[in-house]
Amino acid sequence: MPKSTTVYRTELTPVDFLKRNACVLPDKVAVVHGTRRYTYRQFEERANHLASALRRKGLRKRDRVAFLCPNIPAMLEAHFGVPMAGGVLVAINIRLSTDEIGYILQHSGARFVFVDAELEGLVKPLDPNGLTLVRVDDTGAAGDPYEDFLGSGSPEAVDSWLEHEEEMLAINYTSGTTGRPKGVMYSHRGAYVNAIGEILETAMTWDTHYLWTLPMFHCNGWCFTWAVTAVGGTHHCLRKVDPGTVWEALDHAGITHYNGAPTVQIGIVNHPKAHRLARQVTVTVAGAPPSPTLLARLKELNFRPVHVYGLTETYGPHTVCEWHAEWDALPPEEQARLAARQGQGYANFDLVRIVDTHMNDVPRDGETLGEVVMRGNNVMLGYFEQPDATAEAFRGGWFHSGDIGVWHPDGYIELRDRKKDIIISGGENISTIEVEQCVARHPAVMECAVVAVPDEKWGERPKAFVTLKPGHQTSEREIIDFCKQHIAHFKAPAAVEFGDLPKTSTGKVQKFVLREKEWKGQAKRIN
């Protein structure tokens, strides 16, 4: 626990969640991974081993420690052991290329990198340049280099080097779809506050069984690495997310909560094993706006969808679409439409605004477009080693999300697009999200993405890329006609292409890949 001479203040750090439950719930199962089980006492001891081993290997305060691992115990332990040691955790996306990983290691100045055995080939070609590399075989047994590294440390807690809760805890790199990724700096305080927010909004308690479908490298698992630990819940690790495996866990492991982007949820609800659950399971949905169709399907299967919205720069989720009791009396389609909005800030975060280019609030009419801006307890410290980018993101005293939305009369916000995704057709703005949600209502459609394509007459027109449900068929004409029955004709797709969608490792559709294909040969990406 960080030192303090003030009776009424302790510096906030999520590390203390583990220390508390190792004391209060020492024999409770904290981590499940295959046949392996770790109690809270063992969980803390392993984190202590990691912290002391890092210090014995020469770690200094604020040294960066990178982890390139799937959702395994070592990755979870890193979220406690690294900050315990006084280091800064850099959790790296396991789907990146060698070049991209090399950039992150170089830019962050990492001194240590722990890499899963299956991913070691991605790191081997890189110049070590002073890096200490530790392979993780994920066996939990002696002879595993990671276990041997832990063995060089002590089960006893190290002295805390934390002096202030706003010190840097982690660096999380953005997806970098428009250039090199930026390193988003998280503080001990921000991670602590966000974890509490996740507990409040998802109603986790001591009997929570959380399934790790969301990558821990993505915003530190939306801070659920710390939140589940805070309530004394049980972490169920998954090396790989497979919808069939998820249903096995739902049916036999007592899972109460899991998280994921809409595309992950789509795979789960459309799997052959999908069925209505005997008991309700809370599923947090974020990463991209979910369609009303998906939210309705989740409820049919007895999932309780919690729709949240945020960015890497806000530690993951920042807003939630809080359910209103009066919505229960509405038709299912209307319920789903209301629940598909992004809502408002968590109970312990500031309310968000939607502003025009002069930072004035837009009218709360559900129609006027503006940019979503945030501030408060769970906004990043800034971009690592990029003061100009930080100043640009924080202009006007608010974090600028780059997301375009509307503000409804009830105070809830609703996303319409990323700035770069808005389609301007014949002078009219078309929201790709609105078109996507319309296409998704077609009974044969599993998921879709809409992007702007060049058009000689209108400048740009929407094109839909569609993945069909297994065993279903439809045509381009049928999809277009279906859309014209539900939205303005000028918003309906001008073309439809069927096939799988390109995605990131966190399940986000890579619209830039689709755009590049359609705009190839064009001098610019706007008409």
Secondary structure, 3 states (H helix, E strand, C coil): CCCCCCCCCCCCCCHHHHHHHHHHCCCCEEEEECCEEEEHHHHHHHHHHHHHHHHHCCCCCCCEEEEECCECHHHHHHHHHHHHHCCEEEECCCCCCHHHHHHHHHHHCCCEEEEEHHHHHHHCCCCCCCCEEEEECCCCCCCCHHHHHHHCCCCCCCCCCCCCCCCEEEEEECCCCCCCCCEEEEEHHHHHHHHHHHHHHHCCCCCCEEECCCCCCCHHHHCHHHHHHHCCCEEECECCCCHHHHHHHHHHCCCCEEEECHHHHHHHHCCCCCCCCCCCEEEEECCCCCCHHHHHHHHHCCEEEEEEEEEHHHCEEEEECCCCHHHHHCCHHHHHHHHCCCEEECCCCCCCEEECCCCCECCCCCCCCEEEEECCCCCCCEECCCHHHHHHHCHHHCEEEEEEEEECCCCCEEEEEEHHHCEEECCEEECHHHHHHHHHCCCCEEEEEEEEEEECCCEEEEEEEEEECCCCCCCHHHHHHHHHCCCCHHHCCCEEEECCCCECCCCCECHHHHHHHHHCCCCCCCC
